[in-house]
Amino acid sequence: MSAFLPELFPTNTRYTGSGIAYNMASIIGAALTPFVATWLASNYGAASVGLYLAPELFSFQMRNPKSFKRLKKNEAKNVAM
């Protein structure tokens, strides 16, 4: 993640952009999931939490190889300011 995310942004805003993107994704993804899982477990049982997480894990596994093939290679670019 630390090598992939900074390359998405221009050199002058690289670490600001990657820092904001990483932290916002962590807040949205990691902060809401325990609340939803707790609500599901208390209302529908523990098996519902597995059903809640399974599609997300499956879609990440299916989407991941394809997304890396479409990325542009930046190794040949001159990234000096």
Order of alpha helices (4+ residues) and beta strands (2+ residues): alpha-alpha
